Amino acid sequence: MKQTWAGLLLAGAVVATLVGCASTTQGGAVGANRKQLMLLSSDQVDAMAAKAYSDTLQQAQAKKVLNTDAPQVRRVRAIAARLIPQVSVFRTDALNWKWEVNVIDSPELNAWCMQGGKIAVYTGIIDKLKLTDAELAGIMGHEMAHALREHSREQLSRSMATQLSVSVGAAFLGLGQLGADLINQGAGLMVNLPNSRDAETEADRMGVELAARAGYDPRAAVAVWQKMIKAGNGQQPPEWLSTHPSHDRRIEDLTRYAQVVIPMYEKAKRGG
């Protein structure tokens, strides 16, 4: 087994050396400048995101669940209008993205932002959690951070690199398909899941900074996760099998970074 993982790691090192790593953003106050593995171009993923977003809106329109509550849509778009100008602290080019913000009538506790600034908020998360504006800003800031850091592009690239590493490693060790499949499962647990948790933590931290700079209390992000825990009855798989940090760790980290950006919130409230 040690030899197996040695072959996999060797192959992974070869892939990383060939493609290199870079950071998609400046760090901001929260330090979001981790190096990222990128095999796909931004343009490729932007095109995929734009197509997926258009398809989602068309389906929602056909089902008559797109932007059905005008006051709620105005509320969500007003919050986005305050958050979007703050993205320049992480990457100035994002100010020129073709941002879109829509609300989908669905009971799901969900919201997301695709690469390129394509935002969707589901009525379920607003209504069931009874979100304040600051809490909604925390959620939207988190989702916008995923787009700013191009986490989808990163995860696609990591998946490609893992597959290539497994193929090279299996061939190097003379393993058959079964051996390659076992390595792939182990790689998913040891590589892909931890990196996905890294992405969630980055989005949490960047989200509170975006909210604070927009004049929303960043501590509201902690309240959101407390509500989410209550809504889910506290159920969550072990962290090492999950793509998200544990509830306790997440709340602890959010609390810490909310305090880091409180001065920005106070300055924004004063109109500074």
C-alpha positions as CSV (number, residue, x, y, z in Angstrom):
1,M,0.0,0.0,0.0
2,K,2.9,2.4,0.8
3,Q,4.3,1.7,-2.7
4,T,0.8,2.3,-4.2
5,W,0.5,5.7,-2.6
6,A,4.1,6.5,-3.5
7,G,3.2,5.9,-7.1
8,L,0.1,8.0,-6.9
9,L,1.8,10.9,-5.2
10,L,4.6,10.8,-7.7
11,A,2.1,11.0,-10.6
12,G,0.4,13.9,-8.8
13,A,3.7,15.7,-8.4
14,V,4.3,15.3,-12.1
15,V,0.9,16.8,-12.9
16,A,1.3,19.7,-10.6
17,T,4.8,20.4,-11.9
18,L,3.5,20.4,-15.5
19,V,0.5,22.8,-15.0
20,G,1.7,24.9,-12.0
21,C,-0.5,26.7,-9.5
22,A,-1.7,30.3,-9.0
23,S,-4.2,32.2,-6.9
24,T,-7.4,33.6,-8.5
25,T,-7.8,36.4,-5.9
26,Q,-6.0,38.9,-3.8
27,G,-6.1,38.0,-0.1
28,G,-8.2,40.8,1.3
29,A,-8.2,41.1,5.1
30,V,-9.0,37.4,5.5
31,G,-6.1,36.1,3.5
32,A,-7.8,34.4,0.6
33,N,-4.8,33.8,-1.6
34,R,-4.1,30.1,-1.4
35,K,-2.5,28.7,-4.5
36,Q,-4.9,26.8,-6.7
37,L,-4.4,24.1,-9.3
38,M,-6.1,25.1,-12.6
39,L,-6.2,22.9,-15.7
40,L,-9.2,24.5,-17.4
41,S,-9.3,28.1,-18.5
42,S,-11.6,30.7,-17.0
43,D,-13.3,31.2,-20.4
44,Q,-14.1,27.5,-20.6
45,V,-15.8,27.4,-17.2
46,D,-17.5,30.8,-17.7
47,A,-19.1,29.4,-20.8
48,M,-20.3,26.3,-19.0
49,A,-21.7,28.4,-16.2
50,A,-23.5,30.8,-18.5
51,K,-25.1,27.9,-20.3
52,A,-26.1,26.2,-17.1
53,Y,-27.5,29.4,-15.6
54,S,-29.6,30.2,-18.8
55,D,-31.0,26.6,-18.7
56,T,-31.9,26.9,-15.0
57,L,-33.7,30.2,-15.6
58,Q,-35.6,28.8,-18.6
59,Q,-36.7,25.8,-16.6
60,A,-37.8,28.0,-13.7
61,Q,-39.7,30.3,-16.1
62,A,-41.4,27.3,-17.7
63,K,-42.5,26.1,-14.2
64,K,-43.6,29.7,-13.3
65,V,-41.3,29.8,-10.3
66,L,-38.9,32.5,-11.5
67,N,-39.1,35.9,-9.7
68,T,-42.7,35.4,-8.6
69,D,-42.5,37.8,-5.6
70,A,-41.5,41.3,-6.7
71,P,-40.8,42.7,-3.3
72,Q,-38.6,39.7,-2.4
73,V,-36.7,40.0,-5.7
74,R,-36.1,43.7,-5.1
75,R,-34.8,42.9,-1.6
76,V,-32.4,40.3,-2.9
77,R,-31.2,42.5,-5.7
78,A,-30.7,45.4,-3.4
79,I,-28.5,43.4,-1.1
80,A,-26.5,42.1,-4.2
81,A,-26.1,45.7,-5.4
82,R,-24.3,46.6,-2.1
83,L,-22.2,43.4,-2.2
84,I,-21.0,43.5,-5.8
85,P,-18.9,46.7,-5.5
86,Q,-17.0,45.1,-2.7
87,V,-15.6,42.3,-4.9
88,S,-12.8,44.5,-6.1
89,V,-10.9,43.9,-2.8
90,F,-10.4,40.3,-4.0
91,R,-10.3,40.8,-7.8
92,T,-10.9,44.0,-9.7
93,D,-11.9,42.2,-12.9
94,A,-15.0,40.9,-11.2
95,L,-16.5,44.4,-11.2
96,N,-16.9,43.9,-15.0
97,W,-18.6,40.6,-14.8
98,K,-22.2,40.4,-16.2
99,W,-23.7,39.9,-12.8
100,E,-27.3,38.5,-12.7
101,V,-29.5,38.0,-9.6
102,N,-32.7,36.0,-9.7
103,V,-35.0,34.4,-7.1
104,I,-36.5,30.9,-7.6
105,D,-39.6,29.9,-5.8
106,S,-38.6,26.5,-4.2
107,P,-38.7,25.0,-0.7
108,E,-35.0,24.2,-0.8
109,L,-32.6,25.8,1.7
110,N,-30.3,26.9,-1.1
111,A,-28.5,29.7,-2.8
112,W,-25.6,29.7,-5.2
113,C,-23.4,31.8,-7.5
114,M,-21.9,30.4,-10.6
115,Q,-18.6,31.5,-12.0
116,G,-19.0,34.9,-13.8
117,G,-21.5,36.2,-11.2
118,K,-24.6,34.3,-11.9
119,I,-26.6,34.3,-8.6
120,A,-29.8,32.4,-7.7
121,V,-31.5,32.5,-4.3
122,Y,-34.3,30.1,-3.4
123,T,-37.3,31.3,-1.5
124,G,-37.0,28.3,0.9
125,I,-33.9,29.6,2.5
126,I,-35.3,33.1,3.0
127,D,-38.7,32.1,4.3
128,K,-37.9,29.0,6.4
129,L,-34.9,30.5,8.1
130,K,-36.6,33.9,8.4
131,L,-33.4,35.7,7.2
132,T,-32.6,39.2,8.1
133,D,-30.9,41.4,5.5
134,A,-27.5,40.8,7.2
135,E,-28.0,37.1,7.3
136,L,-29.0,37.0,3.6
137,A,-26.0,39.2,2.8
138,G,-23.8,36.6,4.6
139,I,-25.2,33.8,2.5
140,M,-24.9,35.7,-0.7
141,G,-21.4,36.9,0.1
142,H,-20.4,33.3,0.7
143,E,-21.8,32.2,-2.6
144,M,-20.2,35.1,-4.4
145,A,-16.9,34.1,-2.9
146,H,-17.1,30.7,-4.5
147,A,-17.4,32.4,-7.9
148,L,-14.5,34.9,-7.1
149,R,-12.2,32.1,-6.2
150,E,-13.4,30.0,-9.2
151,H,-13.9,27.0,-6.9
152,S,-15.8,25.1,-9.6
153,R,-12.9,25.5,-12.0
154,E,-10.5,24.4,-9.3
155,Q,-12.6,21.3,-8.4
156,L,-12.9,20.3,-12.0
157,S,-9.2,20.7,-12.4
158,R,-8.5,18.7,-9.3
159,S,-10.8,15.9,-10.5
160,M,-8.9,15.9,-13.9
161,A,-5.6,15.8,-12.1
162,T,-6.6,13.0,-9.8
163,Q,-7.9,10.9,-12.7
164,L,-4.6,11.5,-14.6
165,S,-2.5,10.7,-11.4
166,V,-4.5,7.5,-10.9
167,S,-4.0,6.4,-14.5
168,V,-0.2,7.1,-14.4
169,G,0.2,5.7,-10.9
170,A,-1.6,2.5,-11.8
171,A,0.4,2.0,-14.9
172,F,3.6,2.7,-13.1
173,L,2.8,0.0,-10.4
174,G,1.4,-2.5,-12.9
175,L,-2.1,-2.5,-11.3
176,G,-5.2,-3.5,-13.0
177,Q,-8.6,-1.7,-13.2
178,L,-9.5,-2.9,-9.7
179,G,-6.4,-1.4,-8.2
180,A,-6.9,1.8,-10.0
181,D,-10.5,2.0,-8.7
182,L,-9.3,1.5,-5.1
183,I,-6.7,4.2,-5.5
184,N,-9.3,6.5,-6.9
185,Q,-11.6,6.0,-3.9
186,G,-8.7,6.7,-1.5
187,A,-7.6,9.7,-3.5
188,G,-11.1,11.1,-3.2
189,L,-11.1,10.9,0.6
190,M,-7.5,12.1,1.0
191,V,-7.3,14.8,-1.6
192,N,-10.7,16.0,-3.0
193,L,-12.7,16.2,0.2
194,P,-10.2,18.2,2.2
195,N,-9.7,20.6,-0.7
196,S,-13.5,21.0,-1.0
197,R,-13.6,21.9,2.8
198,D,-10.8,24.4,2.1
199,A,-13.1,26.0,-0.5
200,E,-16.0,26.2,1.9
201,T,-13.8,27.8,4.6
202,E,-12.4,30.3,2.1
203,A,-16.0,31.2,1.0
204,D,-17.0,31.7,4.7
205,R,-14.2,34.0,5.4
206,M,-14.5,36.0,2.2
207,G,-18.3,36.2,2.6
208,V,-18.0,37.9,6.0
209,E,-15.6,40.4,4.5
210,L,-17.8,41.2,1.6
211,A,-20.8,41.6,3.9
212,A,-18.9,43.8,6.4
213,R,-17.5,46.1,3.6
214,A,-21.1,46.4,2.3
215,G,-22.3,47.6,5.7
216,Y,-23.9,44.3,6.9
217,D,-23.0,42.9,10.4
218,P,-20.6,40.0,9.6
219,R,-21.6,38.3,12.8
220,A,-25.0,37.5,11.2
221,A,-23.2,34.7,9.3
222,V,-22.8,32.8,12.6
223,A,-26.5,33.2,13.2
224,V,-27.2,31.7,9.8
225,W,-25.3,28.5,10.5
226,Q,-27.0,28.2,13.9
227,K,-30.3,28.4,12.1
228,M,-29.1,25.9,9.5
229,I,-28.1,23.4,12.2
230,K,-31.5,23.8,13.9
231,A,-33.2,23.3,10.5
232,G,-31.2,20.1,9.9
233,N,-31.6,18.8,13.4
234,G,-27.8,18.9,13.8
235,Q,-27.3,16.0,11.4
236,Q,-24.0,15.9,9.5
237,P,-21.6,13.1,8.4
238,P,-18.1,12.9,10.1
239,E,-16.0,15.8,8.8
240,W,-13.5,13.4,7.1
241,L,-16.3,12.1,5.0
242,S,-17.9,15.5,4.3
243,T,-17.2,18.2,1.7
244,H,-18.0,20.8,4.4
245,P,-16.3,21.6,7.7
246,S,-18.1,20.3,10.9
247,H,-20.7,22.6,12.3
248,D,-18.7,23.4,15.4
249,R,-15.5,24.2,13.4
250,R,-17.4,26.3,11.0
251,I,-19.1,28.4,13.6
252,E,-15.8,28.8,15.5
253,D,-14.0,30.0,12.3
254,L,-16.8,32.3,11.3
255,T,-16.9,33.9,14.7
256,R,-13.2,34.5,14.6
257,Y,-13.2,36.1,11.1
258,A,-16.3,38.1,11.7
259,Q,-14.3,39.8,14.5
260,V,-11.5,40.5,12.1
261,V,-13.7,42.5,9.7
262,I,-15.9,44.3,12.3
263,P,-13.8,47.5,11.8
264,M,-14.8,47.4,8.1
265,Y,-18.5,47.0,9.1
266,E,-18.2,50.0,11.5
267,K,-16.6,52.1,8.9
268,A,-19.2,51.2,6.3
269,K,-22.0,52.1,8.8
270,R,-20.4,55.5,9.3
271,G,-20.4,56.0,5.5
272,G,-16.6,55.8,5.3
